């Protein structure tokens, strides 16, 4: 047997032995909390507020577990979409996209609830889009909606001197219209990747919850005090949440190591807390609970 053949057999034998003994813990060591998933992250979420966060950790740990969008990507495809909080993916063929390619109309699903028990409405969708666009903190994500909706000459809500653009609220308010259970978004110009933007950034949160917790009331009169917060913890949803996703979240003290407790929410009953590094995720009880494995997580879904 030549040297190379012996070396190959040795490598194969070593690999087989290693795989046979690998179960994620040292041999003979008991598994601590076998019903708990612990994921090590390279950093803490900067914020739970979808109008603030623009970092990978906040999105991966917070946004995609707590909130949902109007549409989302279909599996691993980035050119196909599935409805999420909308009943259908708009297209020219189904009448959801206007013939000039500027207006996208979404019929909002009925019977969906936020984690605080309040029902999802089309007004919540408009409010959420406007809130993400108009918070517009320095270095944040607002431009991703501002540019395609108001035009690529409008990638910020402020002028060169940092003052709020006088008509920015009115333009945003006109561009997003509610009619019953539908939301229509009219772009300044056709923009074919718009659905891919919405699949990531049409994150819907409860207007009632945000306002009740001292957040922006959605009016033009209070916009200046809401626009461009200086620090992440100034944003209302920094450490709390009200989404329609499979989990509700809160931001506890850094790296506190615990466990499973009960969390009482109005009209929602008890639920167990799952702690993920410095973020506690509680299975939202206000759901149509259907177990799924989707986008690398297992939870509940509002999808039909």
JOPEWO-V632268 format. One record per run of one state. SS is the DSSP state (~ for helix, > for strand, _ for the rest). FROM is the first residue (numbers start at 1). TO is the last residue. Records with the same first field share a line. If there is no record, write none. Layout:
SS: FROM-TO / FROM-TO
//
This chain:
_: 1-2 / 21-55 / 67-70 / 74-80 / 84-85 / 87-96 / 98-102 / 109-112 / 114-118 / 120-121 / 136-142 / 151-157 / 159-163 / 165-167 / 180-181 / 187-193 / 202-206 / 213-222 / 227-231 / 235-246 / 251-261 / 263-264 / 266-268 / 270-271 / 277-278 / 284-291 / 295-296 / 300-304
~: 3-20 / 56-66 / 122-135 / 143-150 / 168-175 / 194-201 / 207-212 / 223-226 / 232-234
>: 71-73 / 81-83 / 86-86 / 97-97 / 103-108 / 113-113 / 119-119 / 158-158 / 164-164 / 176-179 / 182-186 / 247-250 / 262-262 / 265-265 / 269-269 / 272-276 / 279-283 / 292-294 / 297-299
//
